[in-house]
Amino acid sequence: MPGPFCKINYTLNTPRFFNLGIILLFIIIVILPILFMMLAPFWGQNAYHLGTLFDERHFGLAKNSLELAVGTTCLSLVIGIPLAFLLSRTNLWAKNLFKTLYLIPILIPPYIHAIVWSHLDSWISQFLSLDIHSLYGAIFVLTLAYFPFVTLMTISGIKSIDRNLEEASLIHHGPWKTLRGITLPLALPHILSGALFVFIFSIIDFGVPDILRVNVYPVEIFIQFGALYDERAAAMLSFPLITITLILVMLQKWYMGGRSYVNLTAGSGKDITYHLGIINPLAFTFCLIVFSLSVLIPVVVLVKKAGSLSNYIRVLNTSIDQITYSLILAVLGGLLALFLGFFMSYIIERTKSKVVICLELASLIPFAIPAITLGIGLIKVWNRPTIDFVFRCPLIIILGYIAHSISFTIRIICSGIKQINPHLEEAGFLGTSSWTKVVGKIVMALLTPSLLVGFFIAFILSLGELGTTLLVIPPGRETIPIKIYNLMHYGADQMVAALCLILVGITLAFSAIFLGFYKRAKMFLRC
């Protein structure tokens, strides 16, 4: 019988029309807006020529965008890799506490980090001679938001290493040579994956460069579309950015395709632990500084800026509609992304067809699309006389949430489906001919942890989403991020700080609830 990590060709008994319907839905919601933005600059009478990509203005944007992404990636590696090693392979003081805290920066939207450090601009200029409203300031802020991706992926890589290799090396070569020659090289694919996440998230980010006044592609795209009403120029500026990110995503897919990331012997036995000895205080100080910069200082600054309790009460009274609206849209966006992501993942993993390769590649595309570009694509697709009811109601925001988060949801659920032996489904069909019963009672039951993670990520991304929502939100409506963005430009610092804390508090509360459900689901499956 094949193992759970083997690639198995398995043909579904799913209704053909159902499969076609799911694929068509994915194309309409996710792929069509992206295709429009990729092809729009090159059709029509006023079509642009590729030569315009090489003028001085484009070179300046490309230079700033690449420097921002490369700088953030390098700094994230410098912080993320040592932190991952300390948390997974050492006797670091308060290690369990730091293992819980290091993921919190991911739950704080990057634009909130930018707002916080903007308030500290005068202090930073005085003592560090650094202007936070600069390219280097944006690199610093984005690093604080995204370094946990490197740490998370590196820890995953370290845990997948066969301990027998490390133990044999420790006997003959000692800890430092083992770390350099065995541990880090074997974890390298995961490290590079984390670096790629950081690079793409940095180069497509809109909020941080906009707040810190750094001229990069996403900011210029927004200016061209939102301020100058030049749709074709915005589409043309999107083209090189999409091209860069898509190439990187496809390279990673190719690089990971021929490698094994799960070792069946990994996880057995006791973890190898390096004793830090006299450098434990230095390692502890390093972790404390990272945590302080990425979590403690932002929270303290926001609390100080928000002022007294009466300000929170006033903000809650004036923002309860936006909070409720944001939660409803985020839940709906998460559930619909989960629905579409599950069936797309099931088709990809359980259908024997060459079309599946195209679907798998297509599912990676949204990951590389800037939120601003996605928003413009949604407007151009749905703002038409016969279907403009979609554009004039909250459905357009939900469609944006689905398109923004679907890649993550599909990847997570696909990973879960790979762990389920198809023979369990075959056994289910011996008792019933209903495909829905087999999927519901066997596949979805075994996938409960993956489904919870998929929904959680889609929900968190939707709740804090700014770029797409900023363009497509119907008049007279606001989500929490939109209200924060608008109040920030009116100089309402107290209300902005209070709303940021409320958004972070809601995110952390839902994270705690999710963690409880996730642990229960894992325990249920073990039983």
C-alpha positions in Angstrom: 0.0 0.0 0.0 1.5 3.4 -0.9 2.6 5.6 1.9 0.8 8.9 2.8 3.5 11.0 1.1 3.6 9.2 -2.2 2.3 10.7 -5.4 -0.7 8.6 -6.4 -2.6 8.8 -9.6 -6.2 8.6 -8.5 -9.3 9.2 -10.6 -12.3 10.9 -8.9 -15.9 9.8 -9.1 -16.9 13.5 -8.8 -19.6 14.7 -11.2 -17.9 16.2 -14.3 -20.3 19.2 -14.3 -19.5 19.9 -10.7 -15.7 20.0 -11.4 -16.3 22.2 -14.4 -18.4 24.5 -12.3 -15.7 24.9 -9.6 -13.0 25.5 -12.2 -15.2 28.1 -14.0 -15.9 29.8 -10.7 -12.2 30.0 -9.9 -11.5 31.4 -13.3 -14.2 34.1 -13.1 -13.5 35.2 -9.5 -9.7 34.9 -9.4 -8.0 34.5 -12.8 -10.2 36.9 -15.0 -9.3 40.1 -13.1 -5.6 39.1 -13.1 -5.6 38.3 -16.8 -7.2 41.7 -17.6 -4.5 43.5 -15.8 -1.7 41.5 -17.5 -3.2 41.9 -21.0 -4.9 45.3 -20.9 -1.8 47.4 -21.6 -1.3 45.7 -25.0 -4.7 45.9 -26.7 -6.7 48.7 -28.1 -5.7 51.7 -30.2 -3.7 53.3 -27.3 -1.8 50.1 -26.5 1.6 50.5 -24.9 4.7 49.1 -26.3 7.3 47.1 -24.4 9.8 49.8 -25.0 8.1 52.0 -22.5 9.1 49.6 -19.8 12.7 50.7 -20.2 12.3 54.5 -19.8 13.9 56.3 -16.9 10.8 56.5 -14.8 10.3 52.7 -14.9 13.9 52.1 -14.1 13.5 54.3 -11.0 10.4 52.4 -9.8 12.1 49.0 -10.5 15.2 50.1 -8.6 13.3 51.2 -5.5 11.0 48.2 -5.6 13.8 45.7 -5.9 16.0 47.4 -3.3 13.0 47.4 -0.9 12.3 43.7 -1.5 16.0 42.6 -1.5 16.8 44.6 1.6 13.8 43.3 3.5 14.6 39.7 2.5 18.3 39.9 3.6 17.5 41.6 6.9 14.7 39.0 7.5 17.2 36.2 6.9 19.7 37.8 9.3 17.1 37.8 12.0 14.9 34.8 11.1 17.6 32.1 10.7 19.4 32.6 14.1 16.0 32.9 15.8 14.8 29.7 14.3 17.9 27.8 15.4 17.6 29.2 18.9 14.0 28.3 19.2 14.3 24.8 17.8 17.7 23.5 18.7 19.0 25.2 21.9 18.3 25.5 25.6 17.6 29.2 25.2 16.2 30.9 28.3 12.4 31.3 28.1 12.4 29.4 24.8 8.7 28.3 25.1 7.6 31.9 25.6 9.5 33.2 22.6 8.2 30.2 20.5 4.7 31.6 21.2 5.5 35.3 20.7 7.5 35.2 17.5 4.5 34.7 15.3 2.6 37.7 16.7 4.2 40.2 14.2 2.6 38.3 11.3 -0.8 39.0 12.9 -0.2 42.8 13.0 -0.9 44.3 9.5 2.3 45.9 8.1 0.7 49.3 7.8 0.2 49.3 11.5 3.9 48.8 12.0 4.5 51.7 9.7 2.0 54.0 11.6 3.8 53.1 14.9 7.3 53.9 13.6 6.1 57.0 11.9 5.2 58.3 15.4 8.7 57.6 16.5 10.3 59.4 13.6 11.6 62.4 15.6 13.2 60.1 18.2 14.8 57.9 15.6 16.1 61.0 13.7 17.6 62.4 16.9 19.3 59.4 18.3 19.9 57.2 15.2 20.2 59.8 12.5 17.8 57.8 10.4 14.7 59.1 8.5 12.0 56.5 8.9 10.2 58.0 5.9 12.8 56.6 3.5 13.7 53.4 1.7 15.8 52.2 4.6 12.9 53.0 7.0 10.5 50.9 4.9 13.0 48.0 4.8 13.2 48.1 8.6 9.4 48.2 9.1 8.7 45.5 6.6 11.4 43.3 8.2 9.7 43.6 11.5 6.4 42.5 9.9 7.7 39.6 7.7 10.8 38.0 9.4 8.6 35.4 11.1 8.0 33.8 7.7 11.7 33.0 7.5 11.7 31.7 11.1 8.6 29.6 10.6 9.9 28.0 7.4 13.4 27.4 8.9 12.0 25.7 12.0 9.9 23.5 9.7 13.0 22.6 7.7 15.0 21.8 10.8 12.3 19.6 12.2 12.1 17.6 9.0 15.8 16.7 9.1 16.7 13.0 9.9 18.2 13.3 13.4 20.5 10.3 12.6 22.5 12.4 10.2 23.0 15.2 12.8 23.8 12.7 15.6 26.5 11.0 13.4 28.0 14.3 12.5 28.0 15.4 16.2 30.1 12.4 17.2 32.8 13.0 14.6 32.7 16.8 14.0 31.1 18.6 16.9 28.2 21.1 17.0 29.5 24.0 14.8 30.5 21.8 11.9 27.3 19.9 12.2 25.3 23.1 12.1 27.2 24.4 9.0 27.5 21.2 7.2 24.3 19.3 8.0 21.6 21.3 9.6 21.6 24.5 7.6 22.2 22.8 4.1 19.3 20.4 4.7 17.1 23.2 5.9 18.1 25.4 2.9 15.0 24.7 0.7 12.7 25.8 3.5 14.9 28.9 4.2 14.7 29.9 0.6 10.9 29.4 0.6 10.7 31.7 3.6 12.9 34.2 1.8 10.7 34.1 -1.3 7.6 34.8 0.8 9.3 37.8 2.3 10.5 39.1 -1.1 7.1 38.8 -2.7 5.2 40.3 0.2 7.6 43.2 0.3 7.7 44.0 -3.4 3.8 44.0 -3.7 3.1 45.7 -0.4 1.2 49.0 -0.7 0.5 50.2 2.9 4.1 50.6 4.2 5.6 52.4 1.2 2.5 54.6 1.0 2.7 55.7 4.7 6.5 56.1 4.6 6.4 57.9 1.3 8.6 55.5 -0.7 7.9 55.6 -4.4 7.6 51.9 -5.5 5.4 50.2 -8.1 2.3 49.6 -5.9 2.2 53.2 -4.8 2.7 54.6 -8.3 0.0 52.2 -9.6 -2.5 53.6 -7.0 -1.6 57.2 -7.9 -2.1 56.6 -11.6 -5.4 54.9 -11.1 -6.9 56.7 -8.1 -5.6 60.2 -8.6 -4.7 60.6 -12.3 -7.5 58.2 -13.6 -5.0 56.7 -16.1 -6.1 53.1 -16.1 -3.8 52.0 -18.9 -0.7 53.5 -17.2 -1.7 51.7 -14.0 -2.0 48.4 -15.9 1.3 49.0 -17.6 3.0 49.7 -14.3 1.5 46.4 -13.0 3.0 44.4 -15.8 6.7 44.3 -14.7 5.7 43.7 -11.1 3.5 40.8 -11.9 6.1 39.4 -14.2 8.8 39.5 -11.6 6.7 37.9 -8.9 5.2 35.2 -11.2 8.7 34.2 -12.3 9.8 33.8 -8.7 6.7 31.7 -7.8 7.2 29.4 -10.8 11.0 29.0 -10.0 10.1 28.0 -6.4 7.5 25.6 -7.7 10.2 24.1 -10.0 12.8 24.1 -7.3 10.6 22.4 -4.7 9.1 19.9 -7.2 12.0 17.6 -7.3 12.8 17.6 -3.6 11.5 15.8 -0.5 10.4 17.9 2.4 9.0 15.3 4.6 11.2 12.6 6.1 9.4 9.6 7.6 12.1 9.2 10.3 12.0 12.8 11.3 10.1 13.5 14.5 11.0 10.2 16.1 13.1 10.4 19.3 14.2 13.3 21.4 15.1 16.6 19.8 18.8 17.4 19.5 19.6 20.3 21.9 22.7 22.5 21.7 23.7 24.0 25.1 24.4 27.7 24.8 26.4 28.0 28.0 27.9 31.4 28.5 26.3 32.8 25.4 22.8 32.1 26.6 22.4 35.7 28.0 23.4 37.1 24.6 21.0 34.8 22.8 18.2 35.8 25.2 19.0 39.5 24.7 18.8 39.0 20.9 15.4 37.4 21.1 14.2 40.0 23.6 15.3 42.9 21.2 13.6 41.3 18.2 10.4 40.7 20.2 10.5 44.3 21.6 10.9 45.9 18.2 8.3 43.8 16.5 5.6 43.6 19.2 6.3 45.3 22.5 7.2 48.8 21.2 4.3 48.9 18.7 1.8 48.0 21.4 3.3 50.5 23.9 3.3 53.3 21.3 -0.3 52.7 20.3 -1.4 52.6 23.9 0.3 55.8 24.7 -1.0 57.5 21.5 -4.6 56.3 22.1 -4.7 58.0 25.5 -7.4 57.5 28.2 -10.1 54.8 28.3 -12.7 57.4 27.3 -11.0 57.6 23.8 -11.5 53.8 23.3 -15.1 54.2 24.3 -15.6 57.0 21.9 -13.9 55.1 19.1 -16.0 52.0 19.8 -19.2 54.0 19.7 -18.3 55.7 16.4 -16.8 52.6 14.8 -19.0 49.8 15.8 -20.6 49.7 12.4 -17.2 49.4 10.7 -16.1 46.7 13.2 -19.2 44.7 12.6 -19.0 45.2 8.8 -15.3 44.1 8.8 -16.0 40.9 10.8 -19.0 39.9 8.7 -17.1 40.4 5.4 -14.0 38.7 6.7 -16.0 35.6 7.9 -17.9 35.4 4.6 -14.7 35.9 2.6 -12.9 33.2 4.7 -15.8 30.7 4.4 -16.2 31.2 0.6 -12.4 31.0 0.1 -12.4 27.8 2.1 -15.3 26.4 0.0 -13.6 27.2 -3.3 -10.1 26.3 -2.0 -11.2 22.9 -0.8 -12.8 21.7 -4.0 -10.0 23.2 -6.1 -7.5 21.4 -3.9 -9.4 18.1 -4.2 -9.6 18.4 -7.9 -5.9 19.1 -8.1 -4.8 16.3 -5.8 -7.3 13.6 -6.9 -7.9 14.0 -10.6 -5.8 12.2 -13.2 -5.6 14.7 -16.0 -3.1 17.0 -17.6 -5.4 19.9 -16.9 -4.5 19.5 -13.3 -1.0 20.8 -14.0 -2.5 24.0 -15.4 -4.9 24.3 -12.4 -2.1 23.9 -10.0 0.0 26.6 -11.7 -3.1 28.9 -11.9 -3.6 28.5 -8.2 -0.2 30.0 -7.6 -0.8 33.2 -9.6 -2.9 35.2 -7.1 -0.1 34.8 -4.5 2.1 37.0 -6.7 -0.5 39.8 -7.5 -0.3 43.1 -5.7 -3.5 44.0 -3.8 -3.8 47.3 -5.7 -3.5 45.6 -9.1 -6.1 43.0 -8.0 -8.5 45.8 -7.0 -8.1 47.5 -10.4 -8.7 44.2 -12.2 -11.9 43.6 -10.2 -13.2 47.0 -11.0 -12.6 46.6 -14.8 -14.2 43.1 -14.8 -17.3 43.8 -12.7 -18.0 47.5 -13.3 -20.1 46.9 -16.4 -23.7 47.8 -17.2 -25.1 44.2 -17.1 -23.3 43.1 -13.9 -22.6 46.3 -12.1 -24.8 45.2 -9.2 -21.8 43.2 -8.0 -19.6 46.3 -8.1 -22.2 48.4 -6.2 -22.6 46.0 -3.2 -20.3 44.3 -0.6 -20.0 41.3 -2.9 -17.1 43.0 -4.7 -15.2 43.2 -1.4 -15.8 39.5 -0.7 -14.6 38.6 -4.2 -11.4 40.6 -3.6 -10.9 38.7 -0.3 -11.3 35.4 -2.0 -8.9 36.2 -4.8 -6.4 37.6 -2.3 -6.3 34.6 0.0 -7.2 31.6 -2.2 -3.6 30.7 -3.0 -2.8 30.2 0.7 -6.0 28.2 1.3 -5.3 25.9 -1.7 -1.7 25.3 -0.7 -2.7 24.4 2.9 -5.5 22.1 1.9 -3.5 20.4 -0.8 -0.8 19.7 1.8 -3.5 18.1 4.0 -5.0 16.0 1.2 -1.5 14.6 0.3 -1.5 13.0 3.8 -4.8 11.1 3.2 -4.4 7.7 1.6 -6.8 7.5 -1.3 -7.6 3.9 -0.4 -9.6 5.3 2.5 -11.9 6.9 0.0 -12.1 3.7 -2.0 -13.2 1.8 1.1 -15.9 4.5 1.7 -17.3 3.8 -1.8 -17.8 0.2 -0.9 -20.5 1.3 1.6 -22.1 4.1 -0.5 -22.2 5.4 -4.0 -22.6 9.0 -2.8 -19.5 11.0 -3.5 -20.7 13.8 -1.1 -21.0 11.3 1.8 -17.5 10.0 1.2 -16.0 13.5 0.9 -18.0 14.8 3.9 -17.5 11.9 6.3 -14.0 10.8 5.4 -12.0 13.5 3.6 -13.3 16.6 5.3 -13.3 14.8 8.7 -9.6 13.9 8.3 -8.9 17.4 6.9 -10.4 19.3 9.8 -7.1 20.8 11.0 -6.1 21.9 7.5 -9.6 23.3 6.9 -9.3 25.3 10.2 -5.9 26.7 9.2 -7.2 27.6 5.7 -10.2 29.5 7.1 -8.1 31.2 9.7 -5.5 32.5 7.2 -8.2 33.7 4.8 -10.0 35.4 7.7 -6.9 37.1 9.0 -5.9 38.3 5.6 -9.4 39.6 4.9 -9.8 41.3 8.2 -6.6 43.4 7.8 -6.8 43.8 4.0 -6.2 47.4 2.8 -5.0 47.7 -0.9 -7.8 45.9 -2.7 -10.6 47.2 -0.4 -9.4 50.7 -0.8 -10.3 50.6 -4.5 -13.4 48.5 -4.6 -15.3 49.4 -1.4 -18.8 50.8 -2.2 -19.5 54.5 -1.4 -20.6 55.1 2.2 -19.0 52.0 3.6 -15.8 51.5 5.6 -13.9 48.5 7.0 -11.6 49.0 10.0 -8.4 49.2 7.8 -10.1 51.8 5.5 -11.2 53.9 8.5 -7.7 53.8 9.9 -6.3 54.8 6.5 -8.8 57.7 6.2 -8.4 59.0 9.8 -4.6 58.9 9.4 -4.7 61.4 6.5 -6.9 63.7 8.7 -4.3 63.7 11.5 -6.6 61.9 14.0 -3.7 60.2 15.8 -5.7 59.2 18.9 -8.5 57.5 17.0 -6.0 55.8 14.6 -4.0 54.4 17.5 -7.2 53.2 19.3 -8.6 51.6 16.1 -5.2 49.9 15.4 -5.2 48.4 18.9 -8.8 47.2 18.5 -7.9 45.6 15.2 -4.9 43.9 16.7 -7.0 42.8 19.7 -9.7 41.3 17.5 -7.0 39.5 15.5 -5.3 38.1 18.6 -8.6 37.1 20.2 -9.6 35.1 17.1 -6.2 33.6 16.9 -6.6 32.3 20.5 -10.0 30.9 19.6 -8.6 29.3 16.5 -5.8 27.7 18.4 -8.2 26.1 20.8 -10.3 24.6 18.0 -7.2 23.5 16.2 -5.8 21.7 19.2 -9.1 19.9 19.8 -9.3 18.9 16.1 -5.7 17.4 16.3 -6.6 15.5 19.6 -9.8 14.2 18.0 -7.9 12.8 15.0 -5.3 11.2 17.3 -8.1 9.4 19.2 
